[in-house]
């Protein structure tokens, strides 16, 4: 049974509706935009009040929090040069990353201002606005201080045989995340999956606070999943394997117990010295053991002996550890690896 556009838009936040109707309308059919407009009117929004200041107010949340001051300065300079709301900013998403491309205009002054601020944004932390050494592999790009803050949110804490604590991220931008303590007694179903990728495998853990029998009667929504299902991944959660160690055995099947034992049988890495090697790849420093030990490897041909290779890679690891906050945190604070 198809759902009408009118029903779809009723569940959306008003800021999303406003942005869709005025700023991102080119990507939607006219029937959908009409439904959005009617919904805005029903919620008491005056469509006639949309002006330059309203555009700025609507577009600002699209940009990273740490860029807001510079975004304000950019619009101030644009307004001084006669900018109007018809000259919209061009932005989008590529591979999960926010991309600010420019402005829809041929006005040289507008283009000059926007290009100036594009460079400023690229050199600024997306969380706090710090201008300096930024690690661009994050979304948003972050300074080292903010990287640690993000990592600490992803770190599972207070792990014991009784339960654990984790940070429940907000589903929407207008919500606030919170720390949640979970008791193992409240977990009714557990799934452990190993996903094999091109470079390494990823372990996924799904915890459900309802039984299979209850599952048949449940109407699953995003808010429901946020409260009654918890998902962790070895790729993103810190202390992940420490959490797996503490799952009560009476909650697991025999097959799951065997799987966990196999997963936790880490070998010691000869580079970072952590017991963190799974399927021949170190989960801390990312070195591949076969590339070091195979006699005809590229590294062996270049450095002569395995000892020389290890010495070289240890030096590289220590340099990277000093430069990269995430690597340093995993090495020093992730309890999964000893």
N, C-alpha and C positions, 0 to 999 in steps of 0.2 A: 504494500500500500504506500503510495507516494505522499510525501509531506509537503504542504503548501509553503511558499516563501513566507507568508505571513506568520505561520507557526514557527518557522526556523528563526526568524529575526527576534521573536519575543524572548528567546533565551540569551540573547547577546547583550553585552555590556553597552551602555549608552555611548561611551567614548569610541568603541569599535564601530557602532552604527554611524556616528557622525563622521568618522574618518572614511568609512566606506562611501557614504553619500556624497561627500564634498571633495575628497582627495584621491581616493583610489577607485573611482567609479568606472574608469576605462576597462577594468577587468571583469565587470559584471553585466549581465543582461538587464535590459531596461525594466523588465517585470520585477526583478529582484530589487533594483534601486527604488522602484515605486513602493514596494513593500517596506523597504527601509525608511523611506520618507514618511509614510503613513504611521509607522511605529514611532518615529521621532515626534511627530505631532501628537500622537496618543500619550506620549510621556511628557508632554508639555514643552517640548523644545521649539523655539521660534526659528524657523528656517531662514527668515529674513535678516536675522542678526549676524549672519556669517560675513565677516570682513577680514582684513589683514590680521588683526589681533587674534581673532578666533582661529584663523589658519595656524598661526604660530603656536597658540595654545594646544591645538590638536596634533600638530606635527612633532612637538617637543618630546612626548613620551616615546616616540619611535626611536629617538636617538639615545645613546647610552647615558646613564646617570652622570658619569664623570665629565661628559661633554656639554652639559647644560649651560654653564656659564659662558663658554665660548660660542655656543649656539645662539644665546641671547645677544652676544656682541656681534655675531654675523648678521642677524636680522636687523640690529640697530644700524649697522653700516648700510645694509640693503635699503632700508626705509629712507635713510638720508639721501640715497641716490634715486629715489622715486619708485622703488619696487612695489608691485601690486600682487595680490594673491593669485592672479592668473598665471604668474610665473612660478610654477610649482617646483619643489625640489624633486630630484630624481634619485630614488633609492630602491633597494631591493634586498634579496637574500640569495646568497650563493653558498651551497654546501653547508647550510646552517649558520652562515656568517652574514652579519649585517653589512651592506655595502652602500656607501654614499657616493653616487656617481657625479652629481652636479645639479644644474638648474635648467629648467625648460625655458630657455630664453636665448636670444641672439644679442642682447644688450651687453656690450663689452665691459661696462662697469660692473654689472651683476656677475658676469662670468669671472672677472678678476677677483672680486670679493670672495666668491664661493671657492675658487681654486686656492686662495690664501688659507681659508679655514679648513679645507680638506687636508692640507698638510699639517695644520695644527692638530686636528682630530687624530690623524695617523700617529702623531708623536705624543698622544695623551692617553693616560690610563682611563679606560671606559668606566671604571668604578669610582675613583676618587679625583680624577683630573690631573694627577701628577704628570709633569712633563720631564721625561728623562729616559732611563732604560726601561723599555716596554717589551714584554714578550707577546708577540703577535699571534702565536698559535692558539691563544685563548679567544673565546667569544663572550664578552668583549675583550679586546686586548688589555692586558693588565700589567701593573707594576709588581715588583716582587712582594711587597707588603700585602697587596690585595690578593695575589695568588695564594699566599698562605691563608688568608681569611676564607677564600673559597674552598681551599682544601680542607680546612678545619670543619667547614659545614658538611663536607662529604665524608668526614671521618666518623665511623661508628664508635660510640663511646660507652663506657661503663658496662662492658661485656662481661657477663657471668653466667652461671648455670641457672640463674633466676630470670634474666632477661638482658636487655640492652637499650641504649638510647641512640636515636638518630635524628637528623634534621629533616623535617618534612617541608620540602620546597613548595612555594605557592604555585598554584595552577595558573593564575592570572596576575597581571602586573599590578592590579589594585589590591591584591591580597598580601598578607604578611606570613612568612614562613615561621615555623615553630619547632622547638625540640620536643620529641615525643619519646616516652619510655614505654617499651613493649615487654610484657611478661610472656615467657615461653608457654605458660599455661593457656594463654589466649590464642595461640597458634594452632589451628586445626588441620591445615594441609601444608605440605612443604614440597616444592619442586626444585631439583638441582639439575641444571642443564649445562653441557659443555658444547660451546659453539666453536667450530674450527674455522679459522680465517687463514688468509694467505701467509701472514707473518707469524701469528701465534694464536693460541686458543683463548677463548673468553669463557669464564664460568659465570652462570647466572643463577641467582637464588630468588625464588618466589615464595613468599609467606602469605597464607590466607587465614583470616580470622573466622572462617565459616567452613562447615563440613560439605562434603559432596552432595549430601541430601538437601542441605539448605541452599546450595548453589542452584538447584533446579528451580527454586521459587524466587530467586533474587533478580531484581531489575537492575542491571549493571549500568551505572552512570559514572562520569569522571569523579564526581564528589564521593560516590560510594567507594570507588577503587582507592581513592586517596585515604579513606578511613579504614577500610577493611582488607586491603591488599598492600603488601610492601614488596618492592623489587630492588634488588641490589645486583651490581655487576662488578666483577673483579677488575674491570677496565676503569671504573670510575670511583668506586667506594674504597676508602682506606680502612685498614683493619678488617678487610673482608674475610680473609682466611682465618683470622682469629675468631671471627663470628661463627664461621662454619665449625671450628673446633668445639664450640660451646653449645651446639644444637643438642638438646637432650636425646639420648639414644632411643628412648621410648617413643620419640616422635618420628623416627625414621624406619624405613623398610630395610630388610637385609641387603637388598641391592643398593640402596642409598648409602648404607654404612660402608659397603665395599668401595663404592665410588668415591666417597669422602676420604677413605684411607688412601686410595690411589692418588687423589688430587693433592693431599697433604704430604706426600712422600717426596718433599723437596730435596734436591741435591745442593751441595755447596757450590757457589760460583767462585771460580778462581780469580775473577776480576774484582768484584766488590766484597767478596768474602762473606756474603749472606747466603743462608740456606733458602734460596729463592728460585731454583732452576726447575722449571716444569716443561716437559717435552723438549728438553735441550735448549731452552731459552730462559735467560734470567729475567724474572719479573721486576727486578729493581733496576739493573743497569742496561737491560735489553740486549746483552751480548749473547751470541749464539755459540754454544760450546763446540759443535762440529767444525765451525770455521776456524777454530783455534787448534784443535787436536788432529784433524785429518792431515796426513803427511804431505799431500800434494796441494794443500790449500794456497790461495793467493798470499795470505799473510806469512805462511812459512817460507815461501819462495822469496818474499821481500825482506824478512827479518832473520832468516837463518835457523833460529831455534824457537821452540815453543816458549822457553823462558823469556826470550826477547819480545815475543808477541805479547805475552802476559804483562810484562813490564810496560810496554808501549800502551796497551789498553788500560792499564791501571792509572797511568798518568792522564790519559784522556778522560777517564771516568772522574778523577778528582777535579780536573779543570771544569768539566761539565757540572759537577755537583756544586761547585762554588758559584757558577753562573746561573744555574736553573733552580728556582725555588722548589718546584715540584719534585725534582729528582732528590734534592737535599732532604725534603720532608719525608719522602718515602724511605730513604736510607736511614734517617735518624729516628723517625717516630712511628712508622707503620709497624705495629706489633705482630703482624703476620710473618715477618721475616726476622730471624735471629742470626 
